[in-house]
Amino acid sequence: VQLQAFGGGLVQAGGSLRLSCAASGRSVSSYGMGWFRQAPGKEREFVAGIGRSGSTNYVDFVKGRFTISRDNAENTIYLQMNSLKPEDTAVYYCAFGRSTWYSSSISQYTYWGRGTLVTVSS
């Protein structure tokens, strides 16, 4: 099972980016999937999740700005990030959940992608 996240880059505050996470070896439609991020010197934290049913969940500080979605045919999940802020700067990771439901707990995720760096300048 492999996950590859891409789409990160440098963007000015207020701008947008769309992250993609392509999976192989396992179907993203069969498991809960999550996006996490890790800023320098900080712990990895939950950002957004999507369950097998398509239900979604977001951490408070991205609600209304970020949207997680899934393309079953492409076996890919996405994270659309709008109104980016400098504090959104981090390496963003995608991961497969252990079950069909999303979770905000890192321990409930198994396979992880290598991450993609998002840098938001002020």
N, C-alpha and C positions, 0 to 999 in steps of 0.2 A: 504494500500500500504506500502510495506516495502522494504528497500534496506539494504544489508549487504555487507560491504566492508571488504576484507581480503587480506592477502598476504604481508603485511608490515613486516619489520624486520630491523635488523642491517646488513649493508653491507659496504664494504670498497669502497673508492672512485675508480671510474672506473668500478665498478661492475654493476650488473643488478638485477632487481626485476620485477615481474609481479603481478600487483594488479588485483583482481577480484571484481566485484560488482554484486551480485545476487539479482534479483528483484522478488517480488511476489505481486500479486494483480493488476498488470498493466504490459503491454508488452513493453519491451525496444525497440521493433521494431516500435512502433507507435508514439514515442515521441523523441524529441531531448534529448540527455543525455550529462552530463558533469562531468568532474573530476575537483575538486578544491583542494587547499591545504592551510594550515594555519600553519605558523611557529610560534614558541614562541614569543609573544610580537608583532606579526604582524597581519594584517587583512587577512581574507580569500581571496584568489585570484584564478582566473581562470587558468586552466592548459590546458585542451583540451576538445573538444566537438565533438559529432557525431550526425548528423541529421537523420531523418527518411530515407532519400534517401541514406544514407551511406556517405555523404560528411563529411569531418572532418576539424577541425580548431585547431590551436595550438598557445599558447602564444610564443613569440619570443624566450624566454630563454630555451625552451624545444624542439624547432624545430630541427629535425634531430636526436634527442636522444630518444624521447618518441613517442609511437604509440598507439592511441586509436582504439579499435575494438569492434565488437559486435557479439555475437552468439545468433541468434534468437531462436534456438531450446532449448538452455540452459537458455534463458531469462537473459543473463549475459553480461555485458560489461567488457572490460579489459583495462589496461594501462600497456603496456610494457615499462619499463624504462631502458635505457642503458646508459653507460658512466656517471653514477651517480656522482654527486658532493656534497661536504658537504653542500652547500647552498640549495640542494634539500631536506634537512632534514625538515620534517613537518608531520602533520597529513593530510592524503589525504582522501577526501570525494567524493562520487559520488552522483548525483542528477538527478531527472527527470525534464526535461524542461516543461514549460507551453504550448509549442506548438511543432510542428514537427521539428522546426529548433533549432540549438544550439545557444547559446548566451554566451557572456563573462560576462554578468551581473548577479550577484547573485539574483537580484530581479526577474529574469525570470525563476527561478527554484522553484519547489514546494517541493516535497518529497526528503529528504536527508537521507543518510546512517549515521552510527555512526562514521565512520572514522577509518582509520588504520594508525598506526605510522610507518613512514619510517625514519630511522636514518642512515646517511652516514658518516662514519668516515674517517678522513684524513690520 
